[in-house]
Every structure is written in C-alpha cells, then in structure tokens.
Amino acid sequence: ISTRAKSACEIYLAANLACYFPFDSSGPLVDSGPNFLTATNVGATSTTGKLNQAWQFTSSLSYILVSGITALTTTYN
C-alpha cells in the first residue's frame, strides 16, 4: 500500500526486483528483497561510502557474487 502515486520507474523496479542489498544492515550480504538470497564476498572490504556503507574492491580479482537469481522472461506478441 502506498500513500502516493508512483513513477513508472518505481513500478518497474518493484515488479522486476531480483535482490536488494542495502549494505547498511547487520547482515550486509543478505538480500532484503523478495528472494532472500545470500551473496559471497571475495576480496572486498566493507567501508564508509558516499552515503552510508559501501564495498571497496581491493584488486581486479575482488568481487561479490550473488547466486540463485533466476531470469525473468517476457513474451511479446
């Protein structure tokens, strides 16, 4: 339920959101979106970002991996 009209972009994102990692929670690599996925951190460091928390990739081999995302398909007629 929303108390205001949403933009087309907000509606699109809500309909297609696969995962959401706010990074500011007690479990920054636990999905707060609809699928409750867990990410794996390889070589990245939690740090203070421009707004709240962020991840700093310490080398070209650093990454955060999110497994279990299934593709959404759309059929056009």
C-alpha positions, -999 to +999 in steps of 0.1 A: +000+000+000+013+034-009+000+068+000+013+084-031+013+078-069+045+060-080+065+068-111+067+043-140+104+037-129+094+028-093+067+004-105+091-012-130+117-017-103+092-032-079+080-056-105+115-067-116+135-066-084+155-098-081+175-088-050+183-058-028+214-055-006+213-023+015+248-029+029+238-008+060+222-037+078+237-061+103+240-087+075+251-066+046+253-096+022+219-109+030+192-100+005+164-077+018+145-082-014+118-108-022+141-138-028+162-137+005+194-146-014+229-145+002+259-130-015+295-142-013+323-117-007+357-124-023+384-098-016+361-068-010+362-047+022+332-030+039+339+007+041+321+041+045+306+052+012+293+085-001+260+077+016+263+052+044+281+019+039+297+006+007+321-021-006+357-013-017+372-038-042+408-042-033+420-057-065+409-067-100+402-101-086+377-088-059+340-094-064+307-100-047+288-130-061+250-133-059+238-169-067+203-181-072+189-152-094+165-167-119+159-149-152+125-132-157+111-138-191+087-116-211+068-127-241+058-101-267+031-107-291 
